[in-house]
């Protein structure tokens, strides 16, 4: 299978490595010189193109599947709309209008679309309740990703990622210094994020997958476990109300604190996906060993 990975960054590079190792032909697509270099360093083909520019996407060869993993760079809702909605439409039409169009188009989304559920469990069937302009954009993008590919005879799919961590993004100091706030974290190691997209491409025709590991964890419990594993003092804890009373929180940080939920991976487990890192304990093991070795 030949797969174009649009916005081939943190997860996309690992996806390309996994696809290549399994005998497939990944093609990474980025806009910048550094992005192109990182794809080549990962060991697979690179093409320079921009998801918001249909003419540039013509440089990408015909493929069997497209994965849309582009990022808006964490900017505002307008920037997100340009990439996740307008760019998504552009990419779907650019590939769908070809004589030899892909059969699959996979969009990587976020669990931010759920909004607040007061710590209750959510899954693929839970109604979406976005709480900000940006998460409203993400909901719209999911609708585009599931409906528009069908106009071109492609299967539109969505993989909804929980909070990503892994190499270069362990951020141990976030949980082992200062203070931590109560509330659930839904987590997913980078390698499993890529693995679940690969699984979606090759093992199942489910239109929507909630990509999260086995165990949502309270920030305080994660911080305590990491501190103990690293051999450092446990950080202090503060209540949500105390943290929200501070005036130094960004909109994104405030949203994370006030949208509590536990994401279920029951469907993925039922379908047979096997996790490389089922929980944060396995996922942080390498980072903990490295930390202790440097002390």
Number of C-alpha atoms within 10 A of each C-alpha: 14 18 24 27 26 28 23 27 21 19 22 27 27 20 26 28 18 17 24 19 10 11 10 14 19 26 26 30 29 23 16 12 9 10 20 20 12 18 24 16 12 15 13 17 16 23 22 17 22 21 26 18 14 18 12 15 20 13 12 17 12 17 19 17 22 26 25 26 20 22 16 15 9 10 10 12 18 13 16 22 20 16 22 31 22 17 21 25 20 20 23 27 17 18 25 22 14 12 8 11 20 24 17 23 27 25 25 23 23 19 23 24 22 21 21 19 15 13 14 11 13 18 17 17 8 10 11 17 15 19 16 16 13 21 21 19 22 23 21 15 25 25 15 19 27 19 15 19 24 16 13 17 14 22 21 26 26 26 23 21 23 22 17 19 19 19 14 8 12 17 12 16 11 12 23 22 15 11 15 24 20 18 22 24 21 24 24 26 29 25 22 26 29 22 22 24 26 18 18 22 22 11 13 14 14 16 15 19 24 24 34 29 28 19 19 23 18 17 18 22 15 19 25 20 17 24 20 13 16 21 13 13 12 20 17 15 16 13 11 15 12 9 18 15 9 8 7 10 13 9 9 12 11 14 16 16 19 17 18 22 21 21 26 20 19 17 16 21 13 8 12 12 17 13 19 14 18 17 18 22 15 12 23 20 15 13 20 18 12 12 14 12 9 6 7
